[in-house]
Amino acid sequence: MDLNQKKVDSLLLASKFAILIIAIAPVSTLQYLHSKYNLSYISILAPLVGAFMLFWGVYIKHKLYKNSFEMFNLKKWSIALLLFLGMEFIQLLLVIPSFNFDTNLFNIFYRAFFLLVLVGYTEELWFRGILFEMFKGRFIPCVILGSFLFGLMHLPGRDFGTFIFTSIAGITFAVARFRGSSILSLAIAHGVMDFLNQSAFSGELRFSPLLAVLVYPLACLLLSGILMLIFKPCHYQGEFKVRRTLLLRSSR
């Protein structure tokens, strides 16, 4: 690889991170401001920021990755279902259920829309859709780096435990995507999980916070291993092997 090619690759990598930063920076900033100043109008800005992140993601997808993945199918929904059941079992293992369902229909529909579309679908589109295409489905950047960025986006204004929990959850979702689960399937699992987290699992921990921080990652990694074991690799790995073979041949 010559010097010019290295410069091109560096610029491409920088542009990928710039695209990601434009998407996640407003969300992280909003979380920080809400935590630090507890401003009353933050709740009004939240759906606007979520909508910006969604439309920015749809724009990038259609401009740069138009034919790379489908946005609205339920391909391999069984993976997302097993993921959802496993994550809820882990929640039940760690947290004492405390049901707090709102009876106002408007609030229920608003929260469902917000969590399913502006949170669940938007985050899956970026972290398990666009990011996977940016890094060609390679395991380390897509699963490890993507999950780190996923946790980092949720960190501002929150404790380090939140970063660990969201990063590890991101790994499990990324593994499900790596095994072929569709963006829409993961988005539904993601949104329903968030809804239940706010409505049914907002109670006290069964263990000390330190023990929970240890148990949760181990349980999620075990679930990730089960997903890797049960389901076959998706097309990402095959495509990566083909590209690697072509690169090796061209270098000879």
N, C-alpha and C positions, 0 to 999 in steps of 0.2 A: 504494500500500500504506500503510495507516494505522499509527499507533504500536502499537495493540493487536496487529495482525497481526504486526508485527516482533517483539514480545515473545513471541508464540506460536511464531514460527519459531525464535527464539533458544533457547527452552526445548526445542523439539523437537530442535534440533541438539545441545544440551547433553546431552539424554537419550540420544541416539545414541552420543555419545562415552563417556558413563558406562557404557553397555551393553558397548561394546568394551573399555574399561579393566578392567571386572570380569572379562572373558574372558581378556585377555592378561597382566594384571598378575601372577597367580600363576605363569605360565610364566616370565616374565622374572625374577621374584624367585628362583625355583628355580635358574635358570641362573646368576644372580649369586652365590648362596650356594654353589653347587657349584664355581664358578670361584675364589671368594675363600677358602673354608674347606676345600674338598675333603672334605666330610663323607660318611661311609660310607653313611648311610641315605638320601642323596639319590636313589640309584637306585631305592629302594623308593617314594619319594614321586612320582617322575616319572609312572608310569602313573596314580596317583591324581589328579594335577593334570591330566593329559591327559583322564581320564574326566570330571572336573569341567567342563573346557572343552567337551567334547563334549555332555554332558547339558545344560549351560547354553545351548549353541547350538541343540540340538533344541527346548528349551523356548521360546526366543525365536522360533525359526522358526515353531512351531505357534501361539504366542500372537499374534504380530504379522504374520507373513508366511505364513499357513497355505497359501494357494492360489497363492503367487507363483512358486515354482519346485519342481520335483520333486527328491527327494533320492536316488532309487534307479533311475535309468535311464542308459543309455549313449548318449544322444542326441549325434550328431555326434562319435562316438568317434574318427573319423579325424583330427580336429583335435588331440586329446590325443595320439594316436599320433605324428603328425608333430612335435608339441612334444617328446615324449619322445625320439624319435630325434635331433632337432636338439640338445637339451640334452646327450644322451650323447655326441654327436659333439664338442660344445664341450669337454666334460670330457676326452675322449680327446685333444683338441688341446692342452689345457693341462697335464694330469696324466699322469705315467707310470703305467700300471696296476700295481697291487700286490695280487694276489689273496690274500684272507685270509678264506676261507669257513669258518664254524664247522661242525664235523661232528656236534655234539650236536643231535639232532632237537628236543628241548624248546627249546633256545636259538634254533634256527632259526624254529620256529613262534611263539615268544614275540616275537622281533624282527620277524617278518613282521606279526603282529597289531598290535604297538605302532606300527610305522612306517606300515602301511597304514591302520589305523583311528584310533588315538589321535593320530597326527601328520598323515598325508596327508589323510584324510577330514575330520578336525576342522578343520585349517587351511583347507582348501578351502571347507568349510561356512561358516566365518566370513568369510574374506577374499575369496572369489569367489562367495559365496552371499548371506549376510545383508548384508554391506557393500554389495553391488550393489543390493540392495533398499532399503537405508537411503537411498541417494543416487540412486535411480530410474534406475540404469544410465547416469548421465552420465559421460563419459569421464574428465574431469579428477579428480573425487573418487574414482571407482571404480578407475581404473588407476593414476594418479599418487599420490594420497593413500593409497589402500589399500596400494600397494606400499611406500610410505614406512613406514607402520605395521607392515607385514609385516617389513621389515628392522629396525625399531626393537624389535620383540618379540624378535628374535634377537641383539640387541646386548649386553645386560648380561653382563658377564664375558668378553666376547670383543673382538677388535680391530676397528678401523673397517673393515678390509677385508671382514670377515664381513658387516657392515651393507651395504656396497656390493653384495657378491655376492648376498645374499638379496633386497635391494630390486630389483635388476635382474632376478633370476629371477622375482620377484613380478610385475614388469611383463609379462614374457613369458606367465606363467600368466594374468594378468588379460586380456591381449589375446586369448588363446585362449577365455576365458570370454565376452569381449565379442563374439567371433565365433560364440558359441552352444554351445561344448562344455559338456557336462553336468558337474555337481559330481562325480558318481561317476567319470566318465572321467578328470577331472583328478586326483582323489584317487588312483586307481590309478597314474597316471603319476608323481605326487608321491611316493607310498610306495615304488614300485619304484626310483625315482631315489635316494631316501635310502638304501635298502638297498644299492644298488650303490655309492653314495658311500662307505659304511662298509666294504664288502667287496672292492671292486675298484679304487676310485679314491682309496685312502688313501696313495698313494705320493708321490713328490717332484714338484714342479712342473717342467715342461720349460723354463720361462723364469724370470726373476727375479720376485719378488713384485710389484714395481712394474709390470713389463710385463704380468703376468697381470691386475692390476687394471685395466689399460687395454684389454687384448684381450678379456677376458670381457664387459664391458658392451657393447662394439661388436658382438661376436658374437651376444649375446642380443638386442640391438636389431635386428640384421639378421634374426634368426630371427623376431622380432615383426613386422617389415615383411613378411616372406614370408607369414606367417599372415594378415596384413591383406590382402595382395594376392591370395592364392589363394582364401580363403573369403569368402563374402558376409556382410554385416552381419546380426546376429541381431535378434530382436524388440525388444531394448532401445532401439536407435536409433529404430526406428519409433514406439515408445511415447513416447519423449522428444519427437519431432517433433510428435506429436499433442497432447501436453500443452502444448508451447510455443505451438502454434497456438491452442489454447483460451484460454490466458492472454492472448495478444495480442488476441484477439477480445473478451474480457471487460474489458480495459483501455480499449477504445475507447468 
